[in-house]
């Protein structure tokens, strides 16, 4: 995404719905889509839109409901070094599939 798109705002802008659906169908069909196809390069936002939809639709968020408060507390730490240490500690508590 970042190699082929304007990085500024790339994850905030939506792709063309038909391109997002086509890409979703390729992934759902257990194929590995060729993201260098012209249709995707012209609408690089469809890739980031599908990625955001995937994370939104997970039954349990990537950072899990169970660890939400620990993550919130960690990012609230003012000192950057201490904040990063705490975030890394909480990340290690994630279930293995989430951590990977």
GROMACS elastic network, one bead per residue, 0.5 to 0.9 nm:
[ bonds ]
;  ai    aj funct       b0    kb
    1     4     6  0.54859   500
    1     5     6  0.58066   500
    1     6     6  0.85775   500
    1     7     6  0.79155   500
    1    10     6  0.80231   500
    1    41     6  0.86820   500
    1    44     6  0.63013   500
    1    45     6  0.80020   500
    1    47     6  0.71440   500
    1    48     6  0.71959   500
    2     5     6  0.53969   500
    2     6     6  0.69414   500
    2     7     6  0.55397   500
    2    10     6  0.79970   500
    2    44     6  0.89477   500
    3     6     6  0.83017   500
    3     7     6  0.82911   500
    4     7     6  0.85823   500
    4    36     6  0.89180   500
    4    41     6  0.65740   500
    4    42     6  0.88655   500
    4    44     6  0.70402   500
    5     8     6  0.86898   500
    5    10     6  0.70500   500
    5    41     6  0.78218   500
    5    42     6  0.87453   500
    5    43     6  0.85890   500
    5    44     6  0.60479   500
    5    45     6  0.79880   500
    6     9     6  0.74641   500
    6    10     6  0.62952   500
    6    44     6  0.88772   500
    7    10     6  0.51359   500
    7    11     6  0.80264   500
    8    11     6  0.81930   500
    8    12     6  0.88250   500
    9    12     6  0.51218   500
    9    13     6  0.63138   500
   10    13     6  0.57350   500
   10    14     6  0.83468   500
   10    44     6  0.80600   500
   10    45     6  0.62898   500
   10    48     6  0.72225   500
   11    14     6  0.77820   500
   11    45     6  0.72331   500
   11    48     6  0.57408   500
   11    49     6  0.72224   500
   11    52     6  0.80978   500
   12    45     6  0.85945   500
   12    48     6  0.85036   500
   12    49     6  0.83820   500
   13    45     6  0.63365   500
   13    46     6  0.89276   500
   13    48     6  0.84010   500
   13    49     6  0.76933   500
   14    17     6  0.82531   500
   14    45     6  0.56044   500
   14    46     6  0.65392   500
   14    48     6  0.77696   500
   14    49     6  0.56191   500
   15    18     6  0.85805   500
   15    19     6  0.71340   500
   15    20     6  0.65785   500
   15    43     6  0.61794   500
   15    44     6  0.71018   500
   15    47     6  0.74103   500
   15    48     6  0.77204   500
   15    49     6  0.59658   500
   15    50     6  0.84403   500
   16    19     6  0.54009   500
   16    20     6  0.63085   500
   16    21     6  0.87981   500
   16    43     6  0.70166   500
   16    45     6  0.76455   500
   16    46     6  0.61039   500
   16    49     6  0.89707   500
   17    20     6  0.50555   500
   17    21     6  0.61829   500
   17    22     6  0.86005   500
   17    46     6  0.75172   500
   18    21     6  0.51476   500
   18    22     6  0.61358   500
   18    23     6  0.85939   500
   18    46     6  0.88602   500
   19    22     6  0.50502   500
   19    23     6  0.61025   500
   19    24     6  0.84836   500
   19    39     6  0.74470   500
   19    40     6  0.72840   500
   19    43     6  0.76841   500
   19    46     6  0.60757   500
   19    47     6  0.86327   500
   20    23     6  0.51719   500
   20    24     6  0.60782   500
   20    25     6  0.86458   500
   20    45     6  0.86968   500
   20    47     6  0.70032   500
   20    49     6  0.70321   500
   20    50     6  0.60029   500
   21    25     6  0.61324   500
   21    26     6  0.86625   500
   21    46     6  0.87620   500
   21    50     6  0.83324   500
   22    25     6  0.51664   500
   22    26     6  0.64134   500
   22    27     6  0.88957   500
   23    26     6  0.51366   500
   23    27     6  0.64454   500
   23    28     6  0.86159   500
   23    33     6  0.70517   500
   23    35     6  0.88392   500
   23    40     6  0.85134   500
   23    46     6  0.78952   500
   23    47     6  0.76669   500
   23    50     6  0.77038   500
   24    27     6  0.51887   500
   24    28     6  0.59648   500
   24    29     6  0.84296   500
   24    50     6  0.69751   500
   25    29     6  0.59146   500
   25    30     6  0.85998   500
   25    31     6  0.87917   500
   26    29     6  0.51508   500
   26    30     6  0.66562   500
   26    31     6  0.55134   500
   26    32     6  0.69119   500
   26    33     6  0.58944   500
   27    30     6  0.50888   500
   27    31     6  0.54821   500
   27    32     6  0.63001   500
   27    33     6  0.67268   500
   28    31     6  0.73618   500
   29    32     6  0.86807   500
   30    33     6  0.89953   500
   32    35     6  0.87654   500
   33    36     6  0.87566   500
   33    37     6  0.87737   500
   34    37     6  0.59303   500
   34    40     6  0.86325   500
   35    38     6  0.82940   500
   35    39     6  0.86290   500
   35    40     6  0.59495   500
   35    41     6  0.71667   500
   35    44     6  0.88371   500
   35    47     6  0.81848   500
   36    39     6  0.82670   500
   36    40     6  0.65618   500
   36    41     6  0.60151   500
   37    40     6  0.55510   500
   37    41     6  0.62430   500
   37    42     6  0.86633   500
   38    42     6  0.59204   500
   38    43     6  0.84112   500
   39    42     6  0.53936   500
   39    43     6  0.63405   500
   39    44     6  0.84602   500
   40    44     6  0.54195   500
   40    45     6  0.81926   500
   40    46     6  0.69877   500
   40    47     6  0.73010   500
   41    44     6  0.51443   500
   41    45     6  0.88158   500
   42    45     6  0.86628   500
   43    46     6  0.58056   500
   43    47     6  0.79045   500
   44    47     6  0.56154   500
   44    48     6  0.71082   500
   44    49     6  0.88948   500
   45    48     6  0.52087   500
   45    49     6  0.59289   500
   45    50     6  0.85286   500
   46    50     6  0.60763   500
   46    51     6  0.85480   500
   47    50     6  0.52891   500
   47    51     6  0.62878   500
   47    52     6  0.87496   500
   48    52     6  0.61696   500
   48    53     6  0.85902   500
   49    52     6  0.51627   500
   49    53     6  0.61847   500
   49    54     6  0.86387   500
   50    54     6  0.61142   500
   50    55     6  0.87411   500
   51    54     6  0.50972   500
   51    55     6  0.64658   500
   51    56     6  0.87061   500
   52    55     6  0.52611   500
   52    56     6  0.61649   500
   52    57     6  0.86703   500
   53    57     6  0.60782   500
   53    58     6  0.87439   500
   54    57     6  0.52759   500
   54    58     6  0.64495   500
   55    58     6  0.54653   500
   55    61     6  0.68730   500
   55    62     6  0.70701   500
   56    59     6  0.84701   500
   56    61     6  0.74048   500
   57    60     6  0.84670   500
   57    61     6  0.82326   500
   58    61     6  0.57113   500
   58    62     6  0.75425   500
   60    63     6  0.80930   500
   60    64     6  0.56684   500
   60    65     6  0.67766   500
   61    65     6  0.66605   500
   61    98     6  0.86858   500
   62    65     6  0.87364   500
   62    94     6  0.87188   500
   62    98     6  0.56723   500
   62    99     6  0.82930   500
   63    66     6  0.83453   500
   63    67     6  0.67131   500
   63    68     6  0.68724   500
   63    71     6  0.80619   500
   63    91     6  0.80663   500
   63    94     6  0.71661   500
   63    98     6  0.71443   500
   63    99     6  0.85659   500
   64    67     6  0.55793   500
   64    68     6  0.63168   500
   64    94     6  0.75665   500
   64    95     6  0.86819   500
   64    98     6  0.81892   500
   65    68     6  0.51348   500
   65    69     6  0.82381   500
   66    69     6  0.76426   500
   66    70     6  0.85090   500
   67    70     6  0.52776   500
   67    71     6  0.62462   500
   67    72     6  0.86430   500
   67    90     6  0.74821   500
   67    91     6  0.89518   500
   67    93     6  0.80322   500
   67    94     6  0.77339   500
   68    71     6  0.52254   500
   68    72     6  0.61342   500
   68    73     6  0.86295   500
   69    73     6  0.60266   500
   69    74     6  0.84387   500
   70    73     6  0.51226   500
   70    74     6  0.60874   500
   70    75     6  0.87436   500
   70    86     6  0.88239   500
   70    87     6  0.84251   500
   70    90     6  0.66811   500
   71    75     6  0.62319   500
   71    76     6  0.85702   500
   71    86     6  0.84009   500
   71    87     6  0.65563   500
   71    90     6  0.66302   500
   71    91     6  0.84205   500
   72    75     6  0.54219   500
   72    76     6  0.62812   500
   73    76     6  0.51820   500
   73    77     6  0.68203   500
   73    86     6  0.87488   500
   74    77     6  0.56458   500
   74    82     6  0.85539   500
   74    83     6  0.56586   500
   74    84     6  0.78439   500
   74    85     6  0.85897   500
   74    86     6  0.54612   500
   74    87     6  0.55101   500
   74    90     6  0.79801   500
   75    78     6  0.79878   500
   75    83     6  0.60036   500
   75    84     6  0.80887   500
   75    86     6  0.81952   500
   75    87     6  0.70492   500
   76    83     6  0.74771   500
   77    80     6  0.73335   500
   77    82     6  0.69688   500
   77    83     6  0.51178   500
   77    84     6  0.88774   500
   77    86     6  0.85049   500
   78    81     6  0.89087   500
   78    82     6  0.79048   500
   78    83     6  0.68688   500
   79    82     6  0.54607   500
   79    83     6  0.59974   500
   79    84     6  0.87007   500
   80    84     6  0.61583   500
   80    85     6  0.86369   500
   81    84     6  0.52561   500
   81    85     6  0.63056   500
   81    86     6  0.87352   500
   82    85     6  0.51070   500
   82    86     6  0.62038   500
   82    87     6  0.86187   500
   83    86     6  0.52091   500
   83    87     6  0.61450   500
   83    88     6  0.86501   500
   84    87     6  0.50641   500
   84    88     6  0.61470   500
   84    89     6  0.85990   500
   85    88     6  0.52278   500
   85    89     6  0.63057   500
   85    90     6  0.88539   500
   86    90     6  0.63058   500
   86    91     6  0.86004   500
   87    90     6  0.51740   500
   87    91     6  0.61086   500
   87    92     6  0.87440   500
   88    92     6  0.63773   500
   89    92     6  0.53421   500
   89    93     6  0.69798   500
   90    93     6  0.52266   500
   90    94     6  0.71060   500
   91    94     6  0.54692   500
   91    99     6  0.68027   500
   92    95     6  0.82630   500
   92    96     6  0.87779   500
   92    99     6  0.71857   500
   93    96     6  0.86062   500
   93    99     6  0.82472   500
   94    97     6  0.80731   500
   94    98     6  0.59926   500
   94    99     6  0.54527   500
   95    98     6  0.54113   500
   95    99     6  0.61014   500
   95   100     6  0.87369   500
   96   100     6  0.61153   500
   97   100     6  0.52768   500
